[in-house]
Amino acid sequence: MTFKDKVIYQIYPKSYRDSNGDGIGDLAGIKEKLPYLHELGIDMIWLNPIYPSPQKDNGYDISNYIAIDPLFGTMEEFESLVAEAKSYQIEIMLDMVLNHVSIEHEWFQKALAGDPFYQDFFILRDEPTDWISKFGGNAWAPFGDNGKYYLHLYDKTQADLNWRNEAVQEELFKVVRFWMSKGVKGFRFDVINVIGKDEVLKNNSENQGKPEYTDKPITHTYLQRLNKETFGQDAEIITVGEMSSTTVENCILYTEPSRNELSMVFNFHHLKVDYENGDKWTTPPFDFEELKRLFHTWGEEMSGGNGWNALFLNNHDQPRALNRFVAVDAYRKQGAEMLATMIHLNRGTPYIYMGEEIGMIDPDFDSVADYVDIECLNAYQLLLEKGLSEKEAFRRIKAKSRDNSRTPMQWTAGENAGFTLGKPWLKVAESYGDINVEKELASPQSIFNYYQKLIRLRKQYPVISLGSYQAYQPEHPQVYSFLRQYEEKKVIVFTNFYGKETTISLPEEFLDSKILIDNYDGTIVERELKLKPYQAIALLKE
């Protein structure tokens, strides 16, 4: 299984499909929808964490790595999902959180009880540094009442593991091997580039401590060992590393095949182009110049260095891309197809986040009480403390809350969008009457149908799955465009990011090219190519 012609579909299990009426999505619900995913054409499902967890951080605080949380079902149901998915030529990717564990995990509990073997599983210090947690506040918390402190780069209930201890590495390798034995063929490694902390930890408050633990050379050593001891023994396994505050240079190293680290990487720089001065809880218009610059830089440099990107605009931690980048009221369909073209014809492996393929949008909640995500509820309080009015603070969390992407999947126009017969854990977005799978499948001109075409093109044309990347006319004020080349074949892709028409000059050699895909009918290929609002078109030169 090469990963370059594959398309991966992300499911937030809590919100996909509830099979037993408790209001929470589950494994049996995912299994029920495999025929739908097979029809879409995807190759692999990435599941957010499904392990036992106190759920302080949406399951990323794991209390047992080798079990299934009863919230989602049983191990037997997981095994059944893996087997049934394989019958549809679909594999399963699991989320591996190897930087930290829940403080309820038995390792931490044994450490607290005074076992020195397990105390060395964690990063304990008598004198904490001045580092700031990624979730705000001090990155150290008291370790029991013995005067020591433990490091938690994330929530205080998530204790960082000490990768410098080989016993820790061996335990984590066992976890990966356990899931391999269950038939899992993909692993997504959460915040994996922060596992390599410096041996001597120094104060660095002006940079929140990040240079002391981000992309350190030893991380590459750890990943090479993880590869060798686990997934590297199966050529079919696909891996992706989530990289926090990373660089192109490091991501080339993480993914260059001869280094035997990872298949591909996620980076998030392009999803901060609507942050004012790096602050998420602001709402400026997105910076198109910066978005283009980032895609061109990463596209060209990863191409030149033989690295590999995971391509995405949506996930469980982001508002819906349609609301961020498109005039969604007037151009939802065209905008959804334009953004999909940008991702699926690019160099890298495309990820589809559940509901993206039917053009789901942010909910229009009218009260703070409708939100459940702890990050946005905390942010709301902080915005009020800074002196913002309730109306303005609410407007900001409404635009940026992670709950925007976590509302239940919209299957039908029926009760609760066909997600559950019970009370959903999070309100269903009110758009489900108009935006749902049932309606999409009934229309030959649907967004879903367009996604199917894009997935087929990646499998049909090596120039899309394997070709190089080159920026085209990066200075155009309204169009993001790029060239792909493999052997003698070339593809040029144009995406108009605005709700007004524009023109762009076509390279001479593409004047007699064929249209691979176009989200409008009747486009004439000519030297000055006219692009309609949110138009996306790709031309093939054979």
Secondary structure by P-SEA (a helix, b strand, c coil): cccccbbbbbbcccccccccccccccaaaaaaaaaaaaaacccbbbbcccccccccccccccccccccccccccaaaaaaaaaaaaaacbbbbbbbcccccccccaaaaaaaaccccccccccccccccccccccccccccccccccbbbbbcccccbbbbccccaaaaaaaaaaaaaaaaacccbbbbccccccccccbbbbcccccccccccccaaaaaaaaaaaaacccccccbbbbbbcccccaaaaaaacccccccccccccccccccccccccccccccccaaaaaaaaaaaaaaaaaacbbbbcccccccccccccccccccccaaaaaaaaaaaccccccbbbbccccccbbbbbbcccccccccaaaaaaaaaaaaacccaaaaaaaaaacccccccccccccccccccccccccccccccccccccaaaaaaccccaaaaaaaaaaaaaccccccbbbbbbccccccccccbbbbcccbbbbbbbbcccccccccccccccccccccccccccccccccccccbbbbbbbcc
